[in-house]
Amino acid sequence: MFAHNKRLQYTVRVTEPNPGLANLMLEQFGGPQGELAAAMRYFTQAVSEDDPGRKDMLFDIATEELSHLEVIGHIVAMLNKGCKGELAEAVDSEAELYRKLHGAGNDSHVTQVLYGGGTPLVNSAGVPWTAAYIDTIGEPTADLRSNIAAEARAKIVYERLIALTDDPGVKEALGFLMTREIAHQKSFEKALYAISPNFPPGKMPGDPRFANTYFNMSQGAGEVRGSWNQGENWDFVSDREKQMAVDGGSGEAEVRLPAKDVDVLRQMAERTMSDPNIDPPTGAELGMGNQTLADGMTVQPGAQPSPGAPKLH
């Protein structure tokens, strides 16, 4: 069960209203890297997790992410306080109210008008939250890596939001949330490496013929060799011929079909076969009518100007 405590996990202090900044903060409220997405990702993983340690950790972090959602929601609400009342009571003239919502690069007018300065589950562009943000696949060695990456992306978004505000209280709260992303990354990494072996993800090993091969597919100026493609762990392949049909087969797409299907496909191929030896007039050519060239010559529909002839105009 869940039990709510009215005290926030971190104290939020906002110096003055700023609807534009509030709109940006929605990225961490209802965006793909936001707190709701994180909470739902870890909660759904926890429900189906069989390992007691990982299950406990995932429930703990999922619940904390809901606390972070609450912090971000309060930041958004307080940054919107002034404009929310002004919009509701129409205390200013239409032009002045529009200027406040739209001026100085503030693009929050959509969320202000649609949601009245509230805390909608949308991102900063007004796109509604979606469960498509949750990329859980049900394999701990894959999901933990995805969780690590999700926390890393969230940290970067918080860094950028911190750089955009000069409100010390908002900066402080965002700094706390950013730091907790680091702590969660550490927990997920420990949980990942507590599984041995954990690479490659899943159960099946890779085909040893290809597991240590690096195909140099983009060749030319700017090629760089490093630990990711050279050394005793890598077979570096630049030869174009050796990059094709690497299984030793023909490199063609083949399928075995019943005789009945082969006959039907042959009939379709014969019916739709093109004739490379004809040049039929097309609707585009017929629709052009007579065209006059720059030197006054007239070209009939379907006729071909000689090489080097001036262009139609």
C-alpha positions as CSV (number, residue, x, y, z in Angstrom):
1,M,0.0,0.0,0.0
2,F,1.0,3.6,-0.3
3,A,0.9,6.1,2.6
4,H,1.3,9.8,1.8
5,N,3.2,12.2,4.0
6,K,2.3,15.9,3.5
7,R,5.9,17.0,4.0
8,L,7.9,17.1,0.8
9,Q,11.1,15.1,0.6
10,Y,13.0,18.4,0.0
11,T,11.9,21.9,0.9
12,V,10.8,24.0,-2.1
13,R,11.3,27.8,-2.1
14,V,10.4,29.9,-5.1
15,T,11.4,33.5,-5.1
16,E,8.9,34.8,-7.7
17,P,6.5,33.5,-10.3
18,N,7.9,32.6,-13.7
19,P,5.4,30.8,-16.0
20,G,8.0,30.3,-18.7
21,L,10.3,28.4,-16.3
22,A,7.3,26.5,-15.0
23,N,6.6,25.3,-18.5
24,L,10.2,24.0,-18.9
25,M,9.9,22.2,-15.6
26,L,7.0,20.2,-17.0
27,E,9.7,18.2,-18.9
28,Q,10.6,16.5,-15.6
29,F,6.9,16.2,-14.6
30,G,5.3,14.6,-17.7
31,G,8.2,14.2,-20.1
32,P,10.1,11.0,-21.2
33,Q,13.0,11.6,-18.8
34,G,10.7,12.8,-16.0
35,E,9.8,11.6,-12.6
36,L,6.5,10.0,-13.5
37,A,8.1,7.9,-16.2
38,A,10.8,6.8,-13.8
39,A,8.3,5.9,-11.1
40,M,6.2,3.8,-13.4
41,R,9.3,2.2,-15.0
42,Y,10.6,1.0,-11.6
43,F,7.2,0.2,-10.1
44,T,6.2,-2.1,-13.0
45,Q,9.6,-3.8,-12.8
46,A,9.3,-4.3,-9.1
47,V,5.9,-5.9,-9.3
48,S,7.1,-8.7,-11.6
49,E,10.6,-9.0,-10.1
50,D,11.4,-12.4,-8.5
51,D,14.7,-11.6,-6.8
52,P,14.0,-10.3,-3.3
53,G,16.9,-7.8,-3.3
54,R,16.1,-6.2,-6.6
55,K,12.3,-6.2,-5.9
56,D,12.9,-4.2,-2.6
57,M,15.3,-1.8,-4.3
58,L,12.9,-1.1,-7.2
59,F,10.0,-0.5,-4.9
60,D,12.1,1.9,-2.8
61,I,13.3,3.9,-5.8
62,A,9.9,3.9,-7.5
63,T,8.3,5.4,-4.4
64,E,11.1,8.0,-4.1
65,E,10.5,9.0,-7.7
66,L,6.9,9.7,-6.8
67,S,8.2,12.0,-4.1
68,H,10.3,13.7,-6.7
69,L,7.3,14.1,-8.9
70,E,5.6,15.8,-6.0
71,V,8.6,18.2,-5.6
72,I,8.6,19.1,-9.3
73,G,4.8,19.5,-9.3
74,H,5.0,22.0,-6.4
75,I,7.8,23.9,-8.2
76,V,5.6,24.2,-11.3
77,A,2.6,25.2,-9.3
78,M,4.4,27.9,-7.4
79,L,6.1,29.3,-10.5
80,N,2.6,29.6,-12.0
81,K,0.9,31.2,-9.0
82,G,0.8,34.8,-10.2
83,C,-0.3,34.1,-13.7
84,K,-2.8,31.4,-12.6
85,G,-4.7,34.0,-10.6
86,E,-4.4,36.7,-13.2
87,L,-5.6,34.4,-15.9
88,A,-8.5,33.1,-13.8
89,E,-9.7,36.6,-12.7
90,A,-8.7,38.5,-15.8
91,V,-7.3,41.3,-13.7
92,D,-5.2,42.7,-16.6
93,S,-6.2,43.9,-20.0
94,E,-6.2,41.3,-22.8
95,A,-3.0,42.7,-24.3
96,E,-1.2,42.9,-20.9
97,L,-2.1,39.4,-20.0
98,Y,-1.0,38.0,-23.3
99,R,2.3,39.9,-22.9
100,K,2.9,38.3,-19.6
101,L,2.2,34.8,-20.9
102,H,4.0,35.2,-24.2
103,G,6.7,37.9,-23.7
104,A,10.4,37.5,-23.2
105,G,10.6,34.2,-25.1
106,N,8.0,32.7,-22.8
107,D,6.2,29.9,-24.7
108,S,4.0,28.8,-21.9
109,H,0.8,30.2,-23.3
110,V,-0.5,26.9,-24.5
111,T,-0.2,25.2,-21.1
112,Q,-1.5,28.3,-19.3
113,V,-4.6,28.5,-21.5
114,L,-5.3,24.8,-21.6
115,Y,-4.5,23.9,-18.0
116,G,-5.0,27.2,-16.2
117,G,-1.5,27.3,-14.8
118,G,-1.8,23.9,-13.2
119,T,0.4,20.8,-13.3
120,P,-0.7,18.8,-16.3
121,L,1.0,15.4,-17.2
122,V,2.6,16.8,-20.3
123,N,6.1,17.7,-21.4
124,S,7.4,21.2,-22.0
125,A,5.9,21.2,-25.5
126,G,2.4,20.2,-24.2
127,V,2.7,16.6,-25.5
128,P,0.7,14.3,-23.1
129,W,2.5,11.7,-21.0
130,T,2.4,8.2,-22.5
131,A,3.2,4.7,-21.3
132,A,5.4,4.4,-24.4
133,Y,8.1,6.1,-22.3
134,I,8.3,2.9,-20.3
135,D,10.8,0.6,-22.1
136,T,10.9,-2.4,-19.6
137,I,11.5,-5.7,-21.4
138,G,11.4,-8.1,-18.5
139,E,15.0,-9.2,-18.4
140,P,17.0,-7.7,-15.4
141,T,20.3,-7.6,-17.2
142,A,18.7,-5.4,-19.9
143,D,16.3,-3.4,-17.7
144,L,19.0,-2.4,-15.2
145,R,21.1,-1.1,-18.0
146,S,18.1,0.8,-19.3
147,N,17.5,2.2,-15.8
148,I,21.1,3.4,-15.6
149,A,20.7,5.2,-18.9
150,A,17.3,6.7,-17.9
151,E,18.9,8.1,-14.7
152,A,21.8,9.5,-16.7
153,R,19.4,11.3,-19.1
154,A,17.3,12.7,-16.3
155,K,20.5,14.1,-14.7
156,I,21.4,15.9,-17.9
157,V,17.9,17.4,-18.1
158,Y,18.2,18.6,-14.5
159,E,21.6,20.1,-15.3
160,R,20.1,22.1,-18.2
161,L,17.2,23.3,-16.1
162,I,19.5,24.4,-13.3
163,A,21.5,26.4,-15.9
164,L,18.3,28.2,-17.1
165,T,17.1,29.6,-13.8
166,D,18.6,32.2,-11.5
167,D,16.1,31.5,-8.7
168,P,18.3,30.2,-5.8
169,G,15.5,28.1,-4.2
170,V,14.6,26.4,-7.5
171,K,18.3,25.8,-8.2
172,E,18.7,24.2,-4.8
173,A,15.7,21.8,-5.2
174,L,16.8,20.9,-8.7
175,G,20.3,20.2,-7.4
176,F,18.9,17.7,-4.9
177,L,16.8,15.9,-7.6
178,M,19.8,15.8,-9.9
179,T,22.0,14.3,-7.1
180,R,19.4,11.6,-6.4
181,E,19.7,10.5,-10.1
182,I,23.4,9.8,-9.4
183,A,22.6,7.8,-6.3
184,H,20.0,5.7,-8.2
185,Q,22.5,5.1,-11.0
186,K,24.9,3.7,-8.4
187,S,22.3,1.4,-6.9
188,F,21.3,0.1,-10.3
189,E,24.9,-0.5,-11.3
190,K,25.5,-2.5,-8.1
191,A,22.4,-4.5,-8.7
192,L,23.5,-5.2,-12.3
193,Y,27.0,-6.4,-11.3
194,A,25.5,-8.5,-8.5
195,I,24.3,-10.7,-11.3
196,S,27.0,-12.9,-12.7
197,P,27.4,-13.3,-15.5
198,N,25.5,-10.2,-16.7
199,F,26.8,-9.9,-20.2
200,P,25.6,-10.3,-22.8
201,P,22.1,-9.5,-21.5
202,G,19.8,-12.5,-21.4
203,K,20.5,-16.2,-21.6
204,M,21.8,-17.0,-25.0
205,P,25.5,-16.4,-25.9
206,G,26.3,-14.7,-29.2
207,D,27.7,-16.5,-32.3
208,P,31.5,-16.6,-31.7
209,R,32.0,-16.1,-35.4
210,F,30.7,-12.6,-35.2
211,A,30.7,-11.6,-31.5
212,N,34.2,-10.0,-31.7
213,T,34.1,-8.7,-35.3
214,Y,34.1,-5.0,-36.1
215,F,32.8,-4.2,-39.5
216,N,34.4,-0.9,-40.8
217,M,31.2,0.1,-42.7
218,S,31.8,3.9,-42.9
219,Q,35.1,4.3,-44.7
220,G,37.0,7.4,-45.7
221,A,38.4,10.5,-44.1
222,G,37.8,10.7,-40.4
223,E,38.3,7.0,-39.5
224,V,39.5,6.5,-36.0
225,R,40.8,3.4,-34.3
226,G,40.4,2.8,-30.6
227,S,39.7,0.2,-27.9
228,W,36.2,-0.1,-29.4
229,N,37.5,-1.5,-32.7
230,Q,41.1,-2.6,-32.3
231,G,43.3,-4.9,-30.2
232,E,43.3,-8.6,-29.4
233,N,39.5,-8.5,-28.7
234,W,38.6,-7.4,-32.2
235,D,38.7,-8.7,-35.7
236,F,38.7,-5.5,-37.8
237,V,37.1,-6.0,-41.2
238,S,37.6,-3.3,-43.9
239,D,37.4,-5.5,-47.0
240,R,34.0,-4.8,-48.6
241,E,33.8,-8.4,-50.0
242,K,34.3,-9.8,-46.5
243,Q,31.5,-7.6,-45.2
244,M,29.0,-9.4,-47.4
245,A,27.5,-12.9,-47.0
246,V,29.5,-13.3,-43.9
247,D,27.8,-16.6,-43.2
248,G,29.5,-18.2,-46.3
249,G,26.2,-18.3,-48.2
250,S,25.0,-16.6,-51.3
251,G,24.0,-13.4,-49.6
252,E,20.6,-13.7,-51.3
253,A,17.2,-13.7,-49.7
254,E,15.8,-17.2,-50.1
255,V,12.6,-19.0,-49.1
256,R,11.3,-22.5,-49.8
257,L,7.6,-22.5,-50.9
258,P,5.1,-25.2,-51.6
259,A,4.6,-25.8,-55.4
260,K,1.2,-24.2,-55.3
261,D,2.6,-20.9,-53.9
262,V,5.4,-21.0,-56.4
263,D,2.9,-21.2,-59.3
264,V,0.8,-18.4,-57.9
265,L,3.8,-16.1,-57.5
266,R,5.0,-16.9,-61.0
267,Q,1.6,-15.9,-62.4
268,M,1.8,-12.6,-60.5
269,A,5.3,-12.0,-61.8
270,E,4.3,-12.5,-65.4
271,R,1.2,-10.3,-65.0
272,T,3.2,-7.4,-63.5
273,M,6.3,-7.7,-65.6
274,S,7.6,-4.4,-67.0
275,D,8.8,-3.9,-70.6
276,P,12.2,-2.1,-70.7
277,N,12.0,-1.6,-74.5
278,I,9.0,0.8,-74.7
279,D,8.7,4.5,-73.8
280,P,4.9,5.0,-73.4
281,P,3.5,8.6,-73.1
282,T,2.4,9.3,-69.5
283,G,-0.3,11.4,-68.0
284,A,2.2,14.0,-67.0
285,E,3.5,14.3,-70.6
286,L,0.0,14.4,-72.1
287,G,-1.0,17.0,-69.6
288,M,1.8,19.3,-70.5
289,G,0.4,20.1,-73.9
290,N,2.6,21.8,-76.6
291,Q,5.6,23.3,-74.9
292,T,7.5,26.2,-76.5
293,L,11.3,26.2,-76.2
294,A,13.5,29.3,-75.7
295,D,14.3,29.4,-79.4
296,G,10.6,29.2,-80.4
297,M,10.6,25.5,-81.3
298,T,7.5,23.6,-80.3
299,V,7.6,20.1,-78.8
300,Q,4.6,17.8,-79.1
301,P,3.6,15.6,-76.1
302,G,5.7,12.5,-75.9
303,A,8.4,13.8,-78.3
304,Q,12.0,13.9,-77.0
305,P,14.2,17.0,-77.5
306,S,17.6,16.2,-79.0
307,P,20.6,16.1,-76.6
308,G,21.7,19.6,-75.7
309,A,18.4,21.2,-76.6
310,P,17.4,24.2,-74.5
311,K,15.2,23.6,-71.5
312,L,11.4,24.1,-71.5
313,H,10.1,27.3,-69.9
